[in-house]
Amino acid sequence: MLNRRSILKGSFAGTFAAGLAAVSTVSAAEKKDAQPAGKNNVYDVIVLGAGPAGLVTAIAAKQAGAKKVVVFEKRDRPDGNAIFALGSVCGWGSRHQKEQGIKDTAEDFYAMMMDVSKQMGDKALNRTYTDNIPAAIDWLEQDIGVKFGKIRPMPYPRLGRTCRVDGEGLTGGAQLVKKLLAAAEKNGVEVKFEHKGIELLHNDKMEVTGVKIQTPNGQEEYFSKGGVAIATGGFSANPEMVDKYIGGWATRMVLRGSKSTTGENISLTLPLYAKCVNMDQFHSGPIIGATHVNPADVLNSGYGVQVNTAGNRYMDENNTYVIKARTTAQQTLDNTGYVIVDSTCPVLDKVIPKFDRLNSPYGKGNTIEEAAKQVGLPAEKIAKVVAQYNQALKDGKLADMNPPCTYKKPHPIEKAPFYAVPLQGGMTATFGGPLINTKAEIQSLDGKTIPGLYAVGNSAGGIFFHNYAGGAQLGAATVFGRIAGKEMADRAQQAK
């Protein structure tokens, strides 16, 4: 059976030839006065990472007048989080909103962005996102050829703001990357796979002049007149960084996205004294590690009780799926929980077929005990927990339980068949990284811009905190990628 990763890999196969990449380290100070070895190694713009943010940056640089632009990708194909994503772009003022009669304003959108980040997102960056996202969505359609489906009404904060990419047989995120690769080729952008950035080169003024690349044939130095843009994603697939910046408990979370997001946004920029922010922040969600089935719909349904493998409730069931996933990882050593629901749960007809299709185990029985036994839960204890919940519901005392249950419209668990639906806490993406300004330039610990160094997409820090509106990560990748591309092209032209 083909899994999602193999299908996606096949969709990119044959796009570019590549060899084997390796990792090496060397001191940037040893090469601070290095000169270009030849014209073939000198570019106007260098971008690290062939995800949406990197490809947008490269295309935008070309459109802004950069003559020679290259994207270095460490894998043999694009392999960031985007290819696993549904592919939504969150914005206001789009053609689709107007045509569907959806009323929205810049002020409402900006307020939402700040609200979702608990007012901790950088105000200037979120304002820049807000001001530039309408044009960014138009650009994706008109210049890149992205097809968006009809906007569907969704709960806050998405509302009528998410334009979902038509995947045309792929995930929307994978289709977006495919379209961007085609646009990059059309615009004359070089894309070199299995070329991993291992060190930023700089002069004695700490101006970034290029990057050392590990290629299949060894290490090579490439130089850029307009600087280097980091678009390598975050560090969710780097256990050492996750442990260091978030905590050991988070290393036991299931990786929901790419195994290639290993923290080059941090390791490459720290030697230049980049100021990294929001390093303990990340997005989480439920997942089943062995099969990658997502039980989020059950967790968001407002039905059932949530228990750990010992049979104890361990959180308020009214929490969002993000909090439920994070709390499961924090409060259970095995990062495993179960939602006990009955047949009245309205999303079972959508969720259970996914478990069946991927042979992902769950419990089902005509009694609570039978459903619990099928997944190895203590049957009598689970039955007692459900009975206590039902009684507290009848008595109007759910909020007095320990922990409290604050369902706004609680439902009893009484009608067979009963289900024990598993979940594990998963990490989707990290929010921390080098702080950027509104020009996508990386800032130093001294509060100054590091000349010639940019970060876009999930490589950049400052935009997101606590959570994000669905589609805002691809939106930010597009907005700041376009900004970085123009800034770098201008910088290259001034260097001539």
C-alpha positions as CSV (number, residue, x, y, z in Angstrom):
1,M,0.0,0.0,0.0
2,L,1.3,3.5,-0.9
3,N,1.5,5.8,2.1
4,R,1.2,9.6,1.9
5,R,4.9,10.2,1.9
6,S,5.6,7.8,-0.9
7,I,2.8,9.3,-3.0
8,L,4.2,12.8,-2.5
9,K,7.8,11.6,-3.3
10,G,6.6,10.2,-6.5
11,S,5.0,13.5,-7.5
12,F,8.3,15.2,-7.3
13,A,10.5,12.4,-8.7
14,G,12.4,13.3,-11.8
15,T,12.1,17.1,-11.3
16,F,15.8,17.5,-10.6
17,A,18.7,15.1,-10.4
18,A,20.7,14.9,-7.1
19,G,23.2,12.8,-5.2
20,L,24.0,12.3,-1.5
21,A,24.2,15.2,1.0
22,A,26.3,15.1,4.2
23,V,26.8,17.4,7.1
24,S,30.0,19.1,8.1
25,T,31.1,22.1,10.2
26,V,33.8,24.7,9.8
27,S,34.5,28.1,11.4
28,A,33.1,31.1,9.5
29,A,35.9,33.2,10.9
30,E,38.5,31.1,8.9
31,K,36.9,32.3,5.7
32,K,35.9,35.8,6.4
33,D,38.1,37.3,3.8
34,A,37.5,34.6,1.2
35,Q,36.9,35.7,-2.4
36,P,34.7,34.1,-5.0
37,A,36.5,31.2,-6.7
38,G,34.8,31.8,-10.0
39,K,31.8,33.5,-11.7
40,N,29.7,30.3,-11.5
41,N,29.7,30.5,-7.7
42,V,28.5,34.1,-7.6
43,Y,24.8,34.9,-7.4
44,D,22.6,37.9,-6.9
45,V,20.4,36.0,-4.4
46,I,20.9,32.7,-2.5
47,V,18.0,31.0,-0.8
48,L,18.3,27.9,1.5
49,G,15.3,25.7,1.4
50,A,12.9,24.7,-1.5
51,G,9.6,25.0,0.4
52,P,7.0,27.7,-0.3
53,A,8.8,30.4,1.6
54,G,12.1,29.8,-0.2
55,L,10.6,29.4,-3.7
56,V,8.5,32.5,-3.2
57,T,11.6,34.4,-2.2
58,A,13.5,33.2,-5.2
59,I,10.7,34.0,-7.7
60,A,10.1,37.4,-6.2
61,A,13.8,38.2,-6.4
62,K,13.8,37.3,-10.1
63,Q,10.7,39.4,-10.7
64,A,12.3,42.3,-8.9
65,G,15.3,42.3,-11.3
66,A,17.8,39.8,-9.8
67,K,19.7,38.2,-12.7
68,K,21.1,35.1,-11.1
69,V,19.1,33.4,-8.3
70,V,19.7,29.9,-6.8
71,V,17.8,27.8,-4.3
72,F,19.7,25.2,-2.3
73,E,17.7,22.3,-0.9
74,K,19.4,19.7,1.3
75,R,17.1,16.8,0.3
76,D,16.6,15.2,-3.1
77,R,13.2,16.9,-3.3
78,P,11.1,19.5,-1.4
79,D,10.6,17.8,2.0
80,G,9.3,20.5,4.4
81,N,6.1,20.6,6.3
82,A,4.2,22.2,3.4
83,I,3.9,18.9,1.4
84,F,1.9,17.4,4.2
85,A,-0.4,20.4,4.7
86,L,-3.9,20.9,3.5
87,G,-2.7,24.0,1.8
88,S,-4.8,26.9,3.2
89,V,-3.8,30.5,2.9
90,C,-5.4,32.7,5.6
91,G,-6.1,36.3,4.5
92,W,-8.6,39.0,4.1
93,G,-9.6,41.2,1.1
94,S,-9.1,38.4,-1.4
95,R,-11.1,38.2,-4.7
96,H,-12.8,35.1,-3.2
97,Q,-14.1,36.9,-0.2
98,K,-15.5,39.7,-2.4
99,E,-17.1,37.3,-4.9
100,Q,-18.7,35.3,-2.1
101,G,-19.9,38.4,-0.3
102,I,-17.8,37.8,2.8
103,K,-17.2,41.0,4.7
104,D,-13.9,41.5,6.4
105,T,-11.5,44.3,7.2
106,A,-7.8,44.8,7.8
107,E,-8.5,45.9,11.4
108,D,-10.6,42.8,12.1
109,F,-8.0,40.5,10.6
110,Y,-5.1,42.2,12.4
111,A,-7.0,42.0,15.7
112,M,-7.6,38.3,15.1
113,M,-3.9,37.6,14.4
114,M,-2.9,39.3,17.7
115,D,-5.7,37.6,19.6
116,V,-4.6,34.2,18.5
117,S,-1.0,35.0,19.6
118,K,-2.3,36.2,23.0
119,Q,-1.0,39.7,22.0
120,M,2.5,38.3,22.1
121,G,3.1,38.2,18.3
122,D,5.3,41.0,17.0
123,K,2.9,43.9,16.2
124,A,4.9,45.3,13.3
125,L,5.2,41.8,11.7
126,N,1.6,41.0,12.1
127,R,0.6,44.4,10.7
128,T,2.9,43.8,7.7
129,Y,1.2,40.4,7.2
130,T,-2.2,42.0,7.3
131,D,-1.3,44.8,4.9
132,N,0.3,42.5,2.3
133,I,-1.8,39.3,2.3
134,P,-4.5,40.5,-0.2
135,A,-1.9,41.2,-2.8
136,A,0.0,37.9,-1.9
137,I,-3.1,35.8,-2.5
138,D,-3.7,37.5,-5.9
139,W,0.0,36.9,-6.8
140,L,-0.3,33.2,-6.0
141,E,-3.2,33.0,-8.4
142,Q,-2.1,35.3,-11.2
143,D,1.6,34.8,-11.3
144,I,2.0,31.2,-9.9
145,G,-1.2,29.7,-11.3
146,V,-2.5,28.4,-8.0
147,K,-6.1,27.4,-8.0
148,F,-8.1,28.1,-4.9
149,G,-11.4,26.4,-4.0
150,K,-14.5,28.1,-2.7
151,I,-14.1,29.6,0.8
152,R,-16.0,27.4,3.3
153,P,-17.4,28.9,6.5
154,M,-15.3,27.8,9.5
155,P,-15.1,28.5,13.3
156,Y,-13.1,31.4,14.6
157,P,-10.4,32.4,13.8
158,R,-10.6,31.1,10.3
159,L,-14.2,32.2,9.6
160,G,-14.4,33.0,5.9
161,R,-10.6,33.8,5.5
162,T,-9.0,30.6,4.3
163,C,-8.4,30.1,0.6
164,R,-7.6,26.4,0.2
165,V,-5.3,25.3,-2.6
166,D,-6.9,22.8,-5.0
167,G,-4.6,19.8,-4.6
168,E,-5.6,18.2,-7.9
169,G,-4.8,14.7,-6.5
170,L,-2.2,15.9,-4.0
171,T,-2.4,17.6,-0.7
172,G,-3.0,21.3,-1.2
173,G,0.5,22.1,0.2
174,A,2.2,19.7,-2.1
175,Q,0.3,21.2,-5.1
176,L,1.4,24.6,-4.0
177,V,5.1,23.5,-3.9
178,K,4.7,21.9,-7.4
179,K,3.3,25.1,-8.8
180,L,6.1,27.1,-7.3
181,L,8.7,24.8,-8.7
182,A,7.2,25.2,-12.1
183,A,7.2,29.0,-11.7
184,A,10.7,29.0,-10.5
185,E,11.9,27.1,-13.6
186,K,9.9,29.5,-15.8
187,N,11.5,32.5,-14.2
188,G,15.0,31.1,-14.5
189,V,15.6,30.3,-10.9
190,E,18.2,27.5,-10.4
191,V,17.2,24.8,-7.9
192,K,20.0,22.6,-6.7
193,F,18.9,19.5,-4.7
194,E,21.1,17.6,-2.2
195,H,22.9,20.9,-1.5
196,K,22.9,21.6,2.2
197,G,23.9,24.9,3.7
198,I,26.4,24.2,6.6
199,E,27.9,27.7,7.3
200,L,27.2,31.3,6.5
201,L,30.1,33.2,5.1
202,H,30.7,36.9,6.1
203,N,33.3,39.6,5.9
204,D,35.0,41.4,8.8
205,K,32.0,43.8,9.1
206,M,29.8,40.8,9.8
207,E,28.0,41.3,6.5
208,V,26.8,38.0,5.1
209,T,28.5,37.3,1.8
210,G,27.5,33.7,1.0
211,V,27.2,30.2,2.3
212,K,29.3,27.0,2.4
213,I,27.4,24.1,0.9
214,Q,27.8,20.4,1.3
215,T,27.3,18.9,-2.1
216,P,27.4,15.3,-3.4
217,N,30.9,16.1,-4.6
218,G,32.2,17.8,-1.4
219,Q,32.1,21.3,0.1
220,E,31.8,24.4,-2.1
221,E,31.5,28.1,-1.3
222,Y,28.8,30.2,-3.0
223,F,28.7,34.0,-2.8
224,S,25.8,36.4,-3.1
225,K,25.6,40.1,-3.8
226,G,22.1,40.4,-2.3
227,G,22.7,38.1,0.7
228,V,21.3,34.8,1.9
229,A,17.7,34.0,2.9
230,I,17.1,31.2,5.4
231,A,14.0,29.2,4.4
232,T,14.8,25.8,6.0
233,G,11.8,25.6,8.3
234,G,11.9,25.2,12.1
235,F,13.5,22.6,14.4
236,S,10.6,20.3,15.3
237,A,12.6,17.3,13.9
238,N,15.7,18.0,16.0
239,P,15.3,16.3,19.4
240,E,18.3,18.0,20.9
241,M,16.9,21.5,20.1
242,V,13.3,20.5,21.1
243,D,14.7,19.3,24.5
244,K,16.8,22.5,24.9
245,Y,14.2,25.1,24.0
246,I,10.9,23.4,24.8
247,G,11.5,20.5,27.2
248,G,12.3,16.8,27.4
249,W,8.6,15.9,27.5
250,A,8.2,17.5,24.0
251,T,10.8,15.1,22.5
252,R,8.3,12.3,23.1
253,M,5.7,13.9,20.8
254,V,4.9,12.4,17.5
255,L,6.2,14.4,14.6
256,R,3.2,15.5,12.5
257,G,5.2,17.1,9.8
258,S,8.6,16.7,8.0
259,K,11.6,14.9,9.3
260,S,13.8,17.4,7.5
261,T,13.0,20.4,9.7
262,T,16.2,20.1,11.8
263,G,16.9,23.6,12.9
264,E,19.3,25.1,10.4
265,N,17.5,28.4,11.0
266,I,19.1,28.3,14.5
267,S,22.4,26.5,13.9
268,L,23.4,28.7,10.9
269,T,22.4,32.1,12.5
270,L,23.5,31.8,16.1
271,P,27.3,32.1,15.2
272,L,26.4,35.6,13.8
273,Y,24.7,36.5,17.1
274,A,21.2,36.4,15.8
275,K,18.4,37.2,18.3
276,C,16.2,34.1,18.5
277,V,12.7,34.6,20.0
278,N,9.7,32.5,20.9
279,M,11.8,29.4,21.1
280,D,9.5,27.5,23.5
281,Q,6.5,28.0,21.2
282,F,5.1,25.5,18.8
283,H,1.9,24.2,17.3
284,S,0.6,20.8,18.4
285,G,-2.2,18.5,17.3
286,P,-3.4,15.0,17.9
287,I,-2.1,12.1,15.8
288,I,-1.6,8.4,15.9
289,G,2.1,7.8,15.6
290,A,2.0,4.4,13.9
291,T,-0.6,5.2,11.3
292,H,-0.8,9.0,11.2
293,V,-4.5,9.0,11.6
294,N,-5.8,12.3,13.0
295,P,-8.6,12.0,15.6
296,A,-9.0,15.8,15.9
297,D,-12.7,15.8,14.9
298,V,-13.6,13.6,17.9
299,L,-11.6,15.8,20.2
300,N,-13.4,18.9,18.9
301,S,-16.8,17.3,18.9
302,G,-17.8,18.3,22.4
303,Y,-18.6,14.7,23.3
304,G,-17.1,12.1,25.6
305,V,-14.5,11.9,28.4
306,Q,-10.7,11.8,27.9
307,V,-8.6,9.3,29.9
308,N,-5.0,8.2,30.1
309,T,-3.9,4.5,29.8
310,A,-4.3,4.2,33.6
311,G,-8.0,5.0,33.2
312,N,-7.9,8.5,34.8
313,R,-9.3,11.7,33.4
314,Y,-6.4,14.2,33.1
315,M,-7.8,17.4,31.5
316,D,-10.9,19.5,30.8
317,E,-12.6,17.9,27.8
318,N,-13.7,21.4,26.6
319,N,-10.1,22.3,25.6
320,T,-9.2,22.7,22.0
321,Y,-7.5,19.8,20.1
322,V,-4.2,21.8,20.3
323,I,-4.3,22.0,24.1
324,K,-5.5,18.4,24.3
325,A,-2.5,17.2,22.2
326,R,0.0,19.3,24.2
327,T,-1.4,18.2,27.6
328,T,-1.4,14.5,26.6
329,A,2.3,14.8,25.9
330,Q,3.0,16.7,29.1
331,Q,0.9,14.6,31.5
332,T,1.4,11.1,30.3
333,L,4.7,9.4,30.1
334,D,3.6,7.3,27.1
335,N,2.1,10.3,25.3
336,T,-1.2,8.4,24.9
337,G,-4.8,9.1,25.8
338,Y,-8.3,7.9,24.8
339,V,-11.6,9.6,24.2
340,I,-14.6,7.5,25.4
341,V,-17.7,8.4,23.4
342,D,-21.0,6.8,22.5
343,S,-22.8,6.3,19.2
344,T,-24.4,9.8,19.4
345,C,-21.0,11.5,18.7
346,P,-21.8,13.2,15.4
347,V,-18.3,12.8,13.8
348,L,-17.8,9.1,14.1
349,D,-19.0,8.4,10.6
350,K,-16.1,10.6,9.4
351,V,-13.4,9.5,11.8
352,I,-13.8,5.8,12.2
353,P,-13.5,5.0,8.5
354,K,-10.1,6.6,8.5
355,F,-9.0,4.2,11.3
356,D,-10.5,1.3,9.5
357,R,-8.8,2.2,6.2
358,L,-5.3,2.4,7.7
359,N,-5.8,-0.5,10.1
360,S,-5.4,1.8,13.1
361,P,-6.7,0.2,16.3
362,Y,-9.6,1.6,18.4
363,G,-12.1,0.2,20.8
364,K,-15.7,-0.6,20.0
365,G,-18.2,-2.5,22.1
366,N,-21.8,-2.8,23.2
367,T,-20.7,-1.9,26.7
368,I,-18.1,0.5,28.0
369,E,-16.1,-2.4,29.4
370,E,-16.0,-4.2,26.1
371,A,-14.7,-1.1,24.2
372,A,-12.1,-0.5,26.9
373,K,-10.8,-4.0,26.9
374,Q,-10.2,-3.9,23.2
375,V,-7.5,-1.2,23.6
376,G,-6.1,-2.5,26.9
377,L,-7.7,0.0,29.2
378,P,-8.8,-1.0,32.7
379,A,-12.4,-1.8,31.9
380,E,-14.0,-1.5,35.4
381,K,-12.2,1.8,36.0
382,I,-13.3,3.3,32.7
383,A,-16.9,2.2,33.3
384,K,-16.7,4.0,36.7
385,V,-15.3,7.2,35.2
386,V,-18.1,7.3,32.6
387,A,-20.7,6.6,35.3
388,Q,-19.3,9.5,37.4
389,Y,-19.4,11.8,34.4
390,N,-23.0,10.9,33.6
391,Q,-24.1,11.4,37.2
392,A,-22.3,14.8,37.4
393,L,-24.0,15.8,34.2
394,K,-27.4,15.0,35.6
395,D,-26.6,16.9,38.8
396,G,-25.2,19.9,37.0
397,K,-21.8,19.4,38.7
398,L,-19.4,18.7,35.8
399,A,-17.4,21.8,36.8
400,D,-16.9,20.3,40.2
401,M,-15.1,17.2,38.9
402,N,-11.4,16.9,39.2
403,P,-10.2,18.1,36.7
404,P,-13.3,20.1,35.9
405,C,-15.3,19.5,32.7
406,T,-16.6,22.8,31.3
407,Y,-18.5,21.6,28.3
408,K,-21.0,24.3,27.3
409,K,-23.5,21.8,25.9
410,P,-22.5,18.4,27.5
411,H,-23.9,15.1,26.3
412,P,-24.3,11.9,28.3
413,I,-22.4,8.7,27.3
414,E,-25.2,6.2,27.3
415,K,-26.1,4.8,23.9
416,A,-24.3,1.7,22.5
417,P,-22.1,1.0,20.7
418,F,-19.3,2.8,22.7
419,Y,-15.9,3.8,21.3
420,A,-12.4,4.3,22.8
421,V,-10.7,6.5,20.3
422,P,-6.9,6.9,20.9
423,L,-4.7,9.9,20.5
424,Q,-1.1,11.0,20.9
425,G,0.3,14.5,21.2
426,G,2.0,15.6,18.0
427,M,4.2,18.5,17.1
428,T,3.4,20.2,13.9
429,A,5.8,23.1,13.7
430,T,8.0,25.3,15.9
431,F,7.4,29.0,16.0
432,G,10.8,30.1,17.3
433,G,13.6,31.4,15.3
434,P,15.8,34.5,14.5
435,L,13.8,37.7,14.9
436,I,13.1,39.5,11.7
437,N,12.0,43.0,10.9
438,T,9.4,44.1,8.4
439,K,11.9,43.7,5.6
440,A,12.5,40.1,6.6
441,E,16.1,41.0,7.8
442,I,17.4,39.0,10.7
443,Q,18.1,41.0,13.8
444,S,21.1,40.6,16.1
445,L,21.4,40.5,19.9
446,D,22.7,44.1,19.7
447,G,19.3,45.2,18.3
448,K,20.7,45.8,14.8
449,T,20.1,44.2,11.4
450,I,22.6,41.6,10.3
451,P,23.4,42.8,6.8
452,G,22.6,40.4,4.0
453,L,20.8,37.9,6.2
454,Y,17.1,37.2,5.9
455,A,14.6,34.6,7.2
456,V,11.2,33.6,5.8
457,G,8.5,31.1,6.6
458,N,8.9,28.9,9.7
459,S,12.6,29.8,9.8
460,A,11.7,33.3,11.1
461,G,10.7,34.2,14.6
462,G,8.4,36.8,16.0
463,I,5.2,36.4,14.0
464,F,3.5,33.5,15.9
465,F,3.1,32.8,19.6
466,H,0.9,30.3,21.4
467,N,-1.1,29.4,18.3
468,Y,-1.9,30.6,14.7
469,A,-4.9,30.9,12.5
470,G,-5.0,27.9,10.1
471,G,-3.4,29.0,6.8
472,A,-1.4,31.8,8.4
473,Q,1.9,29.9,8.1
474,L,1.6,29.6,4.3
475,G,0.3,33.2,4.3
476,A,3.3,34.5,6.1
477,A,5.7,32.4,3.9
478,T,4.2,34.2,0.9
479,V,4.1,37.7,2.3
480,F,7.6,37.7,3.8
481,G,9.0,35.7,0.9
482,R,7.9,38.3,-1.5
483,I,9.3,41.1,0.7
484,A,12.7,39.3,1.1
485,G,13.0,38.6,-2.6
486,K,12.6,42.3,-3.5
487,E,14.9,43.5,-0.7
488,M,17.6,41.1,-1.8
489,A,17.2,42.0,-5.5
490,D,17.5,45.7,-4.6
491,R,20.6,44.9,-2.4
492,A,22.2,43.0,-5.3
493,Q,21.6,45.9,-7.7
494,Q,23.1,48.4,-5.3
495,A,26.2,46.2,-4.9
496,K,27.0,46.4,-8.6
